[in-house]
Amino acid sequence: MLLTSVRRIHKAYIRTKSFNFSLSGLTGFDLHGKTVGVIGTGKIGRIFIDICKGFNMNILAYDKYPSSEENYYSDLDTVIAKSDIISLHCPLNKETYNIIDGNCIEKMKKGVIIINTSRGALIDAESLLEGIKSRKIGAACLDVYEEESDVFFEDFSGHIVDDDILARLISMPNVIVTSHQAFLTEEALSNIAETTLCNIKEFFKNGTSVNELCYHCGKIANCKTQRIEKCF
């Protein structure tokens, strides 16, 4: 989604379908040397960091429970203020609900790109829209949306969508919205089914699971201090 956005691939695709091969308005920018802020450094966040390193990007990261002693970790305000690109990879809980809100957006660089492939409610959608309209946010790549439960996974192509904020976001030329499909591969679906069945089998056999999640932090809670009554 990031590459599509910064190199205007989504616009070029629509143009070439009409045999318009003009390059006008399609100039993007290199990721090399840009600072990417990664909020949430679980498995997916760390893999995303590795990908960004391949583009020779500068890494800043925030996680309440850092997974390593890497020198790219910083506090949330620093990550927000210094990043050219911000990507969300954290679970949704009381602490992360609307972690990107109006106050947070005010601290960001002008022209920042926001990517969310994690949970929709990490971003206050109304504040995001205002940030885009004011040109504070340069682009947004959203595979999830705060109120997606009433819209995503359904076909509304022949209907009027009641969600005005979503309709405005989709209409923006610098916004890419996909229908929560970042996970959608044949391999992922197979792995999800296999892991789910293994978790169920292990729970009924042992009363716990290696993939047990801590209710408080969302991390794997395979430890002596976190028992099943504190986790889901």
C-alpha positions as a Markdown table, in Angstrom:
| # | Residue | x | y | z |
|---|---|---|---|---|
| 1 | Met | 0.0 | 0.0 | 0.0 |
| 2 | Leu | 2.9 | 2.4 | 0.8 |
| 3 | Leu | 4.6 | 1.8 | -2.5 |
| 4 | Thr | 1.3 | 2.1 | -4.4 |
| 5 | Ser | 0.7 | 5.4 | -2.7 |
| 6 | Val | 4.1 | 7.1 | -3.0 |
| 7 | Arg | 4.5 | 6.0 | -6.6 |
| 8 | Arg | 0.9 | 6.8 | -7.6 |
| 9 | Ile | 0.3 | 3.3 | -9.0 |
| 10 | His | -3.4 | 3.4 | -8.2 |
| 11 | Lys | -3.8 | 6.5 | -10.3 |
| 12 | Ala | -1.7 | 5.1 | -13.1 |
| 13 | Tyr | -3.7 | 1.9 | -13.3 |
| 14 | Ile | -7.0 | 3.8 | -13.7 |
| 15 | Arg | -5.4 | 6.0 | -16.4 |
| 16 | Thr | -3.9 | 3.2 | -18.5 |
| 17 | Lys | -7.3 | 1.3 | -18.5 |
| 18 | Ser | -8.4 | 4.3 | -20.7 |
| 19 | Phe | -5.1 | 4.2 | -22.6 |
| 20 | Asn | -4.0 | 7.4 | -21.0 |
| 21 | Phe | -0.2 | 7.0 | -20.6 |
| 22 | Ser | 0.6 | 10.5 | -19.5 |
| 23 | Leu | 2.9 | 10.9 | -16.5 |
| 24 | Ser | 1.4 | 14.2 | -15.4 |
| 25 | Gly | 0.7 | 14.2 | -11.7 |
| 26 | Leu | 2.3 | 10.8 | -11.1 |
| 27 | Thr | 5.6 | 12.0 | -9.6 |
| 28 | Gly | 6.2 | 10.2 | -6.3 |
| 29 | Phe | 9.2 | 10.1 | -4.0 |
| 30 | Asp | 11.9 | 7.6 | -2.9 |
| 31 | Leu | 11.6 | 5.8 | 0.4 |
| 32 | His | 15.4 | 5.8 | 0.7 |
| 33 | Gly | 16.4 | 8.1 | 3.6 |
| 34 | Lys | 12.9 | 8.7 | 4.8 |
| 35 | Thr | 12.0 | 8.2 | 8.5 |
| 36 | Val | 9.3 | 5.5 | 9.2 |
| 37 | Gly | 7.7 | 5.4 | 12.6 |
| 38 | Val | 6.4 | 1.9 | 13.5 |
| 39 | Ile | 3.9 | 1.8 | 16.3 |
| 40 | Gly | 3.7 | -1.8 | 17.6 |
| 41 | Thr | 6.7 | -4.1 | 17.2 |
| 42 | Gly | 5.2 | -7.5 | 17.5 |
| 43 | Lys | 6.0 | -10.1 | 14.8 |
| 44 | Ile | 4.4 | -8.2 | 12.0 |
| 45 | Gly | 5.8 | -4.9 | 13.1 |
| 46 | Arg | 9.3 | -6.3 | 13.2 |
| 47 | Ile | 9.0 | -7.8 | 9.8 |
| 48 | Phe | 7.8 | -4.5 | 8.5 |
| 49 | Ile | 10.9 | -2.9 | 10.0 |
| 50 | Asp | 13.1 | -5.4 | 8.2 |
| 51 | Ile | 11.4 | -4.5 | 4.9 |
| 52 | Cys | 11.9 | -0.8 | 5.6 |
| 53 | Lys | 15.6 | -1.4 | 6.3 |
| 54 | Gly | 15.8 | -2.9 | 2.8 |
| 55 | Phe | 14.8 | 0.5 | 1.4 |
| 56 | Asn | 17.5 | 2.1 | 3.6 |
| 57 | Met | 14.9 | 4.0 | 5.6 |
| 58 | Asn | 15.5 | 5.5 | 9.1 |
| 59 | Ile | 13.6 | 3.5 | 11.7 |
| 60 | Leu | 11.8 | 4.9 | 14.8 |
| 61 | Ala | 9.6 | 2.6 | 16.8 |
| 62 | Tyr | 7.3 | 2.7 | 19.8 |
| 63 | Asp | 6.0 | -0.3 | 21.8 |
| 64 | Lys | 4.9 | -0.4 | 25.4 |
| 65 | Tyr | 6.7 | -3.7 | 25.7 |
| 66 | Pro | 9.8 | -3.5 | 23.4 |
| 67 | Ser | 10.7 | -6.8 | 21.9 |
| 68 | Ser | 14.5 | -6.1 | 21.9 |
| 69 | Glu | 17.1 | -3.5 | 22.9 |
| 70 | Glu | 17.3 | -2.0 | 19.4 |
| 71 | Asn | 18.4 | 1.6 | 19.4 |
| 72 | Tyr | 15.4 | 2.6 | 17.2 |
| 73 | Tyr | 12.9 | 2.6 | 20.1 |
| 74 | Ser | 11.7 | 5.9 | 21.4 |
| 75 | Asp | 8.7 | 7.5 | 23.1 |
| 76 | Leu | 5.4 | 7.9 | 21.2 |
| 77 | Asp | 5.6 | 11.7 | 20.9 |
| 78 | Thr | 9.1 | 11.5 | 19.3 |
| 79 | Val | 7.9 | 8.8 | 16.8 |
| 80 | Ile | 4.9 | 10.8 | 15.9 |
| 81 | Ala | 6.8 | 14.1 | 15.5 |
| 82 | Lys | 9.8 | 12.9 | 13.5 |
| 83 | Ser | 8.3 | 10.3 | 11.1 |
| 84 | Asp | 7.7 | 10.9 | 7.4 |
| 85 | Ile | 5.6 | 7.7 | 7.4 |
| 86 | Ile | 3.7 | 6.2 | 10.3 |
| 87 | Ser | 2.6 | 2.5 | 10.2 |
| 88 | Leu | 0.4 | 0.9 | 12.9 |
| 89 | His | 0.9 | -2.6 | 14.0 |
| 90 | Cys | -0.5 | -2.8 | 17.5 |
| 91 | Pro | -3.5 | -4.5 | 19.1 |
| 92 | Leu | -6.6 | -2.6 | 19.9 |
| 93 | Asn | -7.2 | -2.1 | 23.6 |
| 94 | Lys | -8.1 | 0.7 | 26.1 |
| 95 | Glu | -4.6 | 2.2 | 25.7 |
| 96 | Thr | -4.4 | 2.1 | 21.9 |
| 97 | Tyr | -8.1 | 3.1 | 21.1 |
| 98 | Asn | -7.8 | 6.2 | 18.9 |
| 99 | Ile | -4.1 | 6.4 | 19.5 |
| 100 | Ile | -4.1 | 8.5 | 16.4 |
| 101 | Asp | -6.5 | 11.4 | 17.2 |
| 102 | Gly | -6.6 | 15.1 | 16.5 |
| 103 | Asn | -4.0 | 16.0 | 19.1 |
| 104 | Cys | -1.7 | 13.4 | 17.8 |
| 105 | Ile | -2.1 | 14.6 | 14.2 |
| 106 | Glu | -1.2 | 18.1 | 15.2 |
| 107 | Lys | 2.2 | 16.9 | 16.3 |
| 108 | Met | 3.0 | 15.2 | 13.0 |
| 109 | Lys | 5.1 | 16.5 | 10.1 |
| 110 | Lys | 3.2 | 18.2 | 7.4 |
| 111 | Gly | 2.6 | 15.7 | 4.6 |
| 112 | Val | 3.0 | 12.6 | 6.7 |
| 113 | Ile | 1.7 | 9.3 | 5.3 |
| 114 | Ile | -0.3 | 7.1 | 7.7 |
| 115 | Ile | -0.7 | 3.4 | 7.1 |
| 116 | Asn | -3.1 | 1.2 | 9.1 |
| 117 | Thr | -3.3 | -2.5 | 8.4 |
| 118 | Ser | -3.9 | -3.4 | 12.1 |
| 119 | Arg | -7.2 | -2.3 | 13.7 |
| 120 | Gly | -9.6 | 0.4 | 12.5 |
| 121 | Ala | -10.3 | 2.0 | 15.8 |
| 122 | Leu | -6.6 | 2.8 | 16.3 |
| 123 | Ile | -7.4 | 5.9 | 14.3 |
| 124 | Asp | -10.1 | 8.4 | 15.0 |
| 125 | Ala | -11.6 | 8.5 | 11.4 |
| 126 | Glu | -13.1 | 12.0 | 11.8 |
| 127 | Ser | -9.7 | 13.5 | 12.9 |
| 128 | Leu | -8.0 | 11.6 | 10.0 |
| 129 | Leu | -10.4 | 13.2 | 7.5 |
| 130 | Glu | -9.8 | 16.6 | 9.0 |
| 131 | Gly | -6.1 | 16.1 | 8.8 |
| 132 | Ile | -6.3 | 15.2 | 5.1 |
| 133 | Lys | -8.5 | 18.1 | 4.3 |
| 134 | Ser | -6.1 | 20.5 | 6.1 |
| 135 | Arg | -3.2 | 19.1 | 4.1 |
| 136 | Lys | -1.5 | 18.1 | 7.3 |
| 137 | Ile | -1.7 | 14.4 | 6.3 |
| 138 | Gly | -0.2 | 13.8 | 2.8 |
| 139 | Ala | -1.7 | 10.4 | 2.3 |
| 140 | Ala | -3.5 | 7.5 | 4.1 |
| 141 | Cys | -3.4 | 3.8 | 3.4 |
| 142 | Leu | -6.2 | 2.0 | 5.2 |
| 143 | Asp | -6.9 | -1.7 | 5.1 |
| 144 | Val | -9.1 | -1.2 | 8.2 |
| 145 | Tyr | -11.6 | 1.4 | 9.3 |
| 146 | Glu | -13.1 | 2.4 | 12.6 |
| 147 | Glu | -16.7 | 1.6 | 11.7 |
| 148 | Glu | -15.9 | -1.2 | 9.2 |
| 149 | Ser | -18.2 | -3.8 | 10.8 |
| 150 | Asp | -21.2 | -2.2 | 9.0 |
| 151 | Val | -19.6 | -2.0 | 5.6 |
| 152 | Phe | -16.6 | -4.3 | 5.1 |
| 153 | Phe | -17.0 | -7.7 | 3.5 |
| 154 | Glu | -20.2 | -6.7 | 1.9 |
| 155 | Asp | -21.0 | -5.4 | -1.6 |
| 156 | Phe | -22.5 | -1.9 | -1.6 |
| 157 | Ser | -21.7 | -1.1 | -5.2 |
| 158 | Gly | -25.4 | -0.7 | -6.0 |
| 159 | His | -26.3 | 1.2 | -2.9 |
| 160 | Ile | -25.7 | 4.5 | -1.2 |
| 161 | Val | -23.3 | 4.2 | 1.8 |
| 162 | Asp | -24.6 | 6.0 | 4.9 |
| 163 | Asp | -21.1 | 6.5 | 6.4 |
| 164 | Asp | -20.2 | 10.0 | 5.3 |
| 165 | Ile | -16.7 | 9.9 | 6.7 |
| 166 | Leu | -15.8 | 6.7 | 4.8 |
| 167 | Ala | -17.4 | 8.1 | 1.6 |
| 168 | Arg | -15.3 | 11.2 | 1.9 |
| 169 | Leu | -12.1 | 9.2 | 2.6 |
| 170 | Ile | -12.6 | 7.0 | -0.4 |
| 171 | Ser | -13.2 | 10.0 | -2.6 |
| 172 | Met | -9.8 | 11.5 | -1.7 |
| 173 | Pro | -7.1 | 11.1 | -4.4 |
| 174 | Asn | -4.4 | 10.5 | -1.7 |
| 175 | Val | -6.3 | 7.9 | 0.2 |
| 176 | Ile | -6.2 | 4.1 | -0.5 |
| 177 | Val | -8.9 | 2.0 | 1.2 |
| 178 | Thr | -9.0 | -1.8 | 0.9 |
| 179 | Ser | -11.5 | -4.1 | 2.6 |
| 180 | His | -9.5 | -5.6 | 5.4 |
| 181 | Gln | -7.7 | -7.9 | 3.0 |
| 182 | Ala | -4.1 | -7.6 | 4.1 |
| 183 | Phe | -4.2 | -11.1 | 5.5 |
| 184 | Leu | -6.1 | -12.7 | 2.6 |
| 185 | Thr | -3.9 | -15.3 | 1.0 |
| 186 | Glu | -4.5 | -19.0 | 0.5 |
| 187 | Glu | -1.5 | -19.8 | 2.8 |
| 188 | Ala | -2.7 | -17.4 | 5.5 |
| 189 | Leu | -6.2 | -18.9 | 5.5 |
| 190 | Ser | -4.8 | -22.4 | 5.8 |
| 191 | Asn | -2.5 | -21.3 | 8.7 |
| 192 | Ile | -5.3 | -19.6 | 10.5 |
| 193 | Ala | -7.5 | -22.7 | 10.3 |
| 194 | Glu | -4.6 | -25.0 | 11.4 |
| 195 | Thr | -3.6 | -22.7 | 14.3 |
| 196 | Thr | -7.2 | -22.3 | 15.5 |
| 197 | Leu | -7.7 | -26.1 | 15.6 |
| 198 | Cys | -4.4 | -26.7 | 17.3 |
| 199 | Asn | -5.3 | -24.0 | 20.0 |
| 200 | Ile | -8.6 | -25.6 | 20.7 |
| 201 | Lys | -7.1 | -29.1 | 20.9 |
| 202 | Glu | -4.3 | -27.9 | 23.2 |
| 203 | Phe | -6.7 | -26.0 | 25.5 |
| 204 | Phe | -9.0 | -28.9 | 26.0 |
| 205 | Lys | -6.0 | -31.2 | 26.6 |
| 206 | Asn | -3.9 | -29.0 | 28.9 |
| 207 | Gly | -6.2 | -26.2 | 30.0 |
| 208 | Thr | -4.0 | -23.6 | 28.3 |
| 209 | Ser | -2.3 | -22.7 | 25.0 |
| 210 | Val | 1.0 | -21.5 | 23.8 |
| 211 | Asn | -0.8 | -18.8 | 21.9 |
| 212 | Glu | -2.7 | -17.5 | 24.9 |
| 213 | Leu | -2.9 | -13.7 | 24.8 |
| 214 | Cys | -2.6 | -11.4 | 27.8 |
| 215 | Tyr | -5.7 | -9.3 | 28.2 |
| 216 | His | -3.6 | -6.4 | 29.4 |
| 217 | Cys | -0.9 | -6.1 | 26.8 |
| 218 | Gly | -2.1 | -8.3 | 23.9 |
| 219 | Lys | 1.2 | -10.2 | 23.9 |
| 220 | Ile | 1.7 | -14.0 | 24.0 |
| 221 | Ala | 1.1 | -14.8 | 27.7 |
| 222 | Asn | 2.8 | -18.2 | 27.9 |
| 223 | Cys | 4.2 | -17.4 | 31.4 |
| 224 | Lys | 3.6 | -18.4 | 35.0 |
| 225 | Thr | 2.2 | -15.0 | 36.1 |
| 226 | Gln | -0.6 | -14.8 | 33.5 |
| 227 | Arg | -3.2 | -17.5 | 33.9 |
| 228 | Ile | -6.2 | -18.1 | 31.6 |
| 229 | Glu | -8.6 | -16.1 | 33.7 |
| 230 | Lys | -6.6 | -12.9 | 32.8 |
| 231 | Cys | -6.3 | -13.7 | 29.2 |
| 232 | Phe | -8.6 | -14.4 | 26.2 |
